[in-house]
Amino acid sequence: MRELPSGQSLVLKLFYLEQRSIKEISEYLKLPEGTVKSRMSSGKLSLKQKITRYERMENTKLSFHSLDEAIMA
């Protein structure tokens, strides 16, 4: 996520790591909800492209599971 623009990275961190809602992020950053959604969408797409590129270069397939799933296993 370090390679993403700071606006995208921050929105993704707030949403996924701090589990804030779109509305909460919007209020916290003083941005319209549409801007938050746009940054999330762009950030997820960029992250997906970077992961796909890495997987091809390393000839591997990364697996992402939530921490809750790992704990419950």
N, C-alpha and C positions, 0 to 999 in steps of 0.2 A: 504494500500500500504506500510505501515511501515514494514510489515512482509516480503516483497519481498527483494531479494538481491538488493543492492544499484544500480547496473548497470541496472537492469530491471526497477526498480522504477523510476530512473532518465529519462530513455528513454521514458517511458509511460507518465511521467509528461510533458516532453518537447513536445511530440507529441500531447497529448490530452488537456493539460491545456494551454500550450503556443502556440499551433497550429503550431509547426514547422514541416517542411517536413523532410522526411528521409534524404535527402541530407544535409539539414541545420544541423540536429542533428549529422550526420556523420562528417561534417566539424567542428562543435563546440566541439565535444568530441574527434576529431582526431582518429576516428575509421572507418574501412571500412563499406560501406552501408550494406553489408551482415551481419556484426556483429550487427548493429543497428536493422535490421529486425529480426534477431535471438533472440535478447534480448526482443524485443517487443512481439514476438510470445510466448516465454517462460513466460514472465511476464503476458500476458493476460491469458494463460492457468492456471498458478498458481493462479491468482486472481479469475478466474472462479471456480476453485476447492475449494478455501477458502470460496467463497460466497455460493456455493452449500452446503458445510459442515455446514456453519452457518445456512442456511435456514433449513436444516434437524434438527439440534440441537434445534433451536428455533421454529420449526413447523410454519414457515412463508415463504412468497414469497416476495422477495425484487423486487422493480420496479425501473428501471433506465430510466430517460427521460432527454434529453438534456435541458439545461437552456433555449435555444431558444424556444423549444416547450412549456415549462412552461410559458414563457413570452407571447407567442402568444395566449395562451388559454384564 
